Amino acid sequence: MRTMYDVQQLFKRFGIFIYVGNRLWDIELMMIELKQLEEAGLIDKQEYVKAMLVLKHEHHLEEDYQEGQ
């Protein structure tokens, strides 16, 4: 799992589609949903860690982008 698209495909496997309208909020909601999937035992720890790293990286990039505007 290397991209935001990969994380979205993970959610798609569970019928989860996230779109709030603000990219930063979308990423934060994905982090919450990802944690719930892991806590429910639907994904393994390794998949959870990889997806969370992607989301944290994207979150950081989006924060930098929004600060620059």
N, C-alpha and C positions, 0 to 999 in steps of 0.2 A: 504494500500500500504506500503510494508515493505522492498522490495528488488529491486535491479536493474532490475531483471526479470519482476517484476510487472510494472515497468515504461515502459519497452520495450513492454509489452502487451498493455499498454495504447496507445502507439504510433501505434501499429499494428492495433488497432481499426480504426485508421484514415489513414491507408495505409502508414505510415511513418516508414521506416527502416533506421537506422543510423549505418554506419560503415565507419570510416575514416582510420582505421589501427593503430591508437594510442588511447589507452583507455582514456587518459586524454582529448584528443581532442573530442572523442566520447561523453564524459560526458558533456563537455562545449557546444557542438552542441545540445545535448538533452536539456540543460537548455534554450538555445535560442528558440528551437522549442516549448518547454513547455510554455514559456512565450507568444509566439505567439498564441498558442491554447487557452490560458486563455483570452488574449486580444480580440480574435475573438469570445469569448463567447461559445466555443465548449466544454469546461470543466468548472466545477464550482470552486469556490475559494478554497473550502476544498480539493478537489482532487488535485488542483494545489499546494497547500501548502504541502500536504503529499508527492507528487512526488518530489517537489523541495528539501525537507528535505533529502530524500533518495539520490538524486543526489549530494547535497552538502556533505553529509557524504561520499559517494563513491569517490568524488573528493578529499576530504581530505585524505582518505586512500591511494589513488593512488599517490598523491603528496608525502606522507610519504614513500611509497614503492620506488618511483623513486629516492628520495633523498638518500635512503639507499644503492643503487646500486653503 
